[in-house]
Structures are given as structure tokens and as C-alpha cells.
Amino acid sequence: MNPYRLTIVLAGAAASAVLAFASTVAHGPEFIAGLESEAMAARDAAGGKDIAIDFVTRQGWLTRHPVLSGGKGLDAATREDSARAIAGVPGIGGVSWKGGRAGGGRTDGREREVASGHCQEDVEAILRVRTIRFGEASARIDRASNKVLDEVAEALSPCVGSIIAITGHTDGNGDEVANLALSIARANAVRWALVGRGIPADGLRASGVGSAELMEGLDPTDPANRRIEFSVVMTMPLQPTPVDTPGPG
């Protein structure tokens, strides 16, 4: 299993990061257009010309995680080969099938692996300059964070089928017992916010550690210690060992 740790820092982003994000937005359409062209070429080479590739999220944002649809007349092997070819284009962070199905067929384990391969990269990009905010000493998510949560859910959707751990952290101010309870409550608030955006509840795990794991190099009272961390653990199918496999008779 491969763990990925994604950190939401509740303090504001650095000015240099804001400038980097602005540059990304300015060149985003051109970048995505290039990815789309390469993805179509890869799809055609794999025999999946009838498969549609959508680089726009439900919220209207450009994304590096295209959603595939169509190709109902193609066999399962061609759909899978096409998905793998598209996901292999440099710059694409993984693909998923619309509705979780490939051309009307059931998504198998290898297709799910393609979909979930690099979802942490998009989440990291989103959270680099934007934050999820809570009311002071509260687990209520600020309404202004709804758009960020929309984008986080969209980026995590290719990871459905994996375990997504959500861990709350506080700074070192106040009573540690209260901080622990607050960190758990905030993690649960984020969990249910993601459930409301289509991420299955059974794959989400919420926990809190209070101020036990402060960010290295920061003062314990620094607001940047107040954060949510995501750990995405890709699930792998179990292979039976000789002991597990029944013998003849």
C-alpha cells in the first residue's frame, strides 16, 4: 500500500504561492488544450476513438483528471487500454469513467487503479494556495470554504475505492483535552462535507490528534498548525497464498 499525506494549512498561503497559482490560472486553458490533444492521440492509438474525454469538472473548472464516457461498442480490453493510454499522458493526473462505469461495463480493479493513481497531486495543487477555514474554536466550516471543498471532492473522486483518512490538528493554545476534541470534530465536519459532495462515507476515516503533531519549525501557537491532513491509501486486491488456497479433495 502506498500512503500519500496531503496537508491543508489553515493559515493564509504565502505571497509567492499566490503568484504561482495566478500564473497557473492564466495559462490553464492552453495547458489543458495541449493535454486534451495528446489524450485524444493516445486514445486513438489504443483503439478507443469513440470514447469521449472531458477535462471540465461539474463546477466548470479545468482539471487534469479527465472523465471518460461513451465507447459502448468497444470491448472491455479496448476500454481499459484506452484509459491506461490516456492516464499515461504526461501531465494527466489519472482518469475516471463517468458514473464509475466503462462504456456500460463494470469497472474492474485495474481500471480503478488507473482512476486513483495520482489524485493526491490535484489535491495538493488546490490546497497550495486555498484553505478550509473554521469558525474560531469551532468545528463549523466557514461558508467561504464551500468552493474549496467542491474542488477537493472532485480531485478525490478518482480515489473512491481507497481509504481516505482525514486527520484534524490544532495549535498549542488552550487545553489539550479540548484541542483533541476540537480536532476530531473538525475532521468529522470535513468528512461529512465530502460525503455530501459524493465521496462514499465508507471510505472516509476521521480522527484528530489535537496539538500532538505540530508542524516542524513553527511556534506551537502559530495558526498554521491548525490544519486538516488527508492520507490516501490505495487499496490492492488480495492474492491468495498457498496456505489460503484449498488443495485438491
C-alpha positions in Angstrom: 0.0 0.0 0.0 1.2 3.5 -0.8 0.3 6.2 1.6 0.1 9.8 0.5 -0.1 12.6 3.0 -1.8 15.8 1.9 -1.8 18.8 4.2 -4.4 21.6 4.4 -2.8 24.6 6.2 -5.5 26.7 7.7 -3.4 29.9 7.7 -3.1 32.0 4.6 -0.8 31.0 1.7 2.5 32.7 1.1 2.5 35.5 -1.5 4.8 33.6 -3.8 2.4 30.7 -3.8 -0.4 33.1 -4.8 1.6 34.4 -7.7 2.4 30.8 -8.8 -1.3 30.0 -8.7 -2.2 33.1 -10.7 0.3 32.1 -13.4 -1.3 28.6 -13.5 -4.7 30.1 -14.0 -3.5 32.4 -16.7 -2.0 29.5 -18.7 -4.6 26.9 -17.7 -6.7 26.8 -20.8 -3.7 26.5 -23.1 -2.2 23.7 -20.9 -5.4 21.7 -20.8 -5.9 22.1 -24.5 -2.5 20.5 -25.0 -3.3 17.7 -22.7 -6.6 17.1 -24.5 -4.8 16.9 -27.8 -2.3 14.4 -26.5 -5.0 12.4 -24.7 -7.0 12.1 -27.9 -4.0 10.9 -29.8 -3.2 8.3 -27.1 -6.9 7.2 -27.1 -7.0 6.8 -30.9 -3.7 4.8 -30.9 -5.2 2.4 -28.3 -8.3 1.9 -30.5 -10.8 3.9 -28.3 -11.7 6.6 -30.8 -15.4 6.5 -29.7 -14.5 7.4 -26.1 -15.2 11.0 -25.1 -12.7 12.8 -22.8 -14.0 15.6 -20.6 -11.4 18.0 -18.9 -14.0 20.2 -17.2 -15.3 19.5 -13.7 -19.0 19.7 -12.7 -18.2 23.1 -11.2 -16.9 24.3 -14.5 -13.2 24.2 -13.6 -10.5 22.8 -15.9 -8.9 19.7 -14.5 -6.0 17.3 -15.1 -8.3 14.4 -14.2 -10.5 13.9 -17.3 -13.7 11.9 -17.1 -14.2 9.3 -19.8 -17.6 8.3 -21.3 -19.0 6.5 -24.4 -17.3 3.7 -26.2 -20.2 1.3 -25.6 -19.4 -0.6 -28.8 -15.9 -1.3 -27.6 -14.8 -4.4 -25.7 -13.6 -4.2 -22.1 -10.0 -4.7 -23.1 -10.0 -1.8 -25.5 -11.7 0.5 -23.0 -9.1 -0.4 -20.4 -6.2 0.0 -22.8 -7.6 3.4 -23.9 -8.0 4.5 -20.3 -4.4 3.5 -19.4 -3.1 5.2 -22.5 -4.9 8.5 -21.6 -3.7 8.3 -18.0 -0.2 7.8 -19.2 0.0 11.2 -20.9 2.5 13.4 -19.0 0.6 16.0 -17.0 -2.6 14.0 -16.7 -3.2 13.1 -13.0 -5.4 10.0 -13.6 -8.8 9.3 -15.3 -12.2 8.0 -14.2 -15.2 6.7 -16.1 -18.5 8.7 -15.9 -20.7 7.1 -13.3 -17.9 4.7 -12.4 -18.5 2.5 -15.5 -16.6 1.9 -18.7 -18.9 2.0 -21.7 -21.7 0.3 -19.7 -19.4 -2.4 -18.3 -18.4 -2.9 -14.7 -15.2 -1.1 -13.7 -12.6 -3.7 -12.7 -9.7 -3.5 -10.3 -7.2 -2.4 -12.9 -9.4 0.4 -14.2 -9.9 1.6 -10.6 -6.1 1.7 -10.2 -5.8 3.9 -13.2 -8.5 6.2 -11.8 -6.9 6.6 -8.4 -3.2 6.7 -9.4 -2.4 10.3 -8.9 -5.4 12.1 -7.3 -3.2 13.5 -4.5 -1.4 15.7 -7.0 -4.5 17.7 -7.8 -5.5 18.0 -4.1 -2.0 19.3 -3.3 -2.4 21.9 -6.1 -5.8 23.1 -4.8 -4.6 23.4 -1.2 -1.3 25.1 -2.0 -3.0 28.5 -2.1 -6.5 27.9 -0.8 -7.6 26.8 2.6 -10.5 25.3 4.5 -11.5 27.6 7.3 -13.5 27.1 10.5 -15.1 29.5 13.0 -12.8 30.4 15.9 -12.7 27.5 18.4 -15.5 25.9 16.3 -16.0 22.9 14.0 -18.4 24.8 11.8 -16.8 25.1 8.3 -16.8 28.7 7.0 -19.2 29.1 4.1 -16.4 30.7 2.1 -14.7 27.3 2.1 -17.5 25.6 0.1 -15.8 26.1 -3.2 -12.6 24.7 -1.9 -14.4 21.6 -0.7 -16.1 21.2 -4.1 -12.7 21.1 -5.7 -11.2 18.8 -3.1 -14.1 16.3 -3.6 -13.7 16.5 -7.4 -9.9 15.8 -7.1 -10.5 12.9 -4.6 -13.2 11.2 -6.7 -10.7 9.1 -8.7 -9.6 7.7 -5.3 -13.0 6.2 -4.5 -12.4 2.6 -3.5 -9.4 3.6 -1.4 -9.3 4.5 2.2 -9.1 8.3 2.7 -8.0 9.3 6.2 -8.8 12.8 7.5 -6.8 13.9 10.5 -7.5 17.2 12.4 -4.8 19.2 14.1 -4.8 22.2 16.4 -2.2 24.7 17.5 -0.7 24.5 21.0 -3.0 27.1 22.5 -5.5 26.1 25.2 -6.3 22.9 27.0 -5.1 19.8 25.2 -8.2 17.8 26.0 -10.3 20.5 24.4 -7.9 20.7 21.5 -8.2 16.9 20.9 -12.0 17.1 20.9 -11.9 20.1 18.5 -9.5 18.4 16.1 -11.8 15.3 15.9 -14.9 17.4 15.4 -13.3 19.4 12.6 -12.1 16.2 10.8 -15.6 14.8 11.1 -17.0 18.1 9.7 -14.8 17.8 6.6 -15.7 14.1 6.3 -19.4 14.8 6.1 -18.8 17.8 3.8 -17.1 15.3 1.4 -19.9 12.8 1.8 -22.3 15.5 0.8 -20.3 16.0 -2.3 -20.4 12.4 -3.4 -17.4 10.7 -1.7 -18.7 7.5 -0.2 -18.7 7.6 3.6 -17.4 4.0 4.0 -14.1 5.0 2.5 -13.6 8.1 4.8 -11.9 7.8 8.2 -11.9 10.9 10.5 -9.6 11.3 13.5 -7.9 14.0 15.5 -4.6 14.4 17.3 -5.1 17.8 18.9 -1.7 19.6 19.2 0.4 16.4 19.4 1.8 16.7 15.9 2.8 20.4 15.4 4.4 21.4 12.1 8.2 21.2 12.3 9.9 24.6 12.6 6.8 26.5 13.7 6.0 28.1 17.0 3.4 25.9 18.8 1.0 28.8 18.8 1.3 29.5 15.1 -2.1 29.4 13.4 -0.6 27.3 10.6 -0.6 24.3 13.0 -4.4 24.4 12.7 -4.9 22.1 9.7 -6.5 19.0 8.2 -4.4 16.3 6.7 -5.5 13.7 4.2 -3.8 10.3 3.9 -4.9 8.4 0.8 -4.1 4.7 1.0 -4.5 2.9 -2.3 -6.2 -0.5 -1.8 -4.7 -3.5 -3.5 -6.6 -6.7 -4.3 -5.6 -9.6 -2.0 -3.8 -12.5 -3.8 -4.3 -16.0 -2.1 -1.1 -17.6 -0.8 -0.6 -21.4 -1.0 -1.9 -21.7 2.6 -5.1 -19.8 1.7 -5.8 -21.8 -1.5 -7.7 -25.0 -0.9 -5.9 -28.1 -2.1 -7.5 -30.9 -4.1 -10.1 -33.0 -2.4 
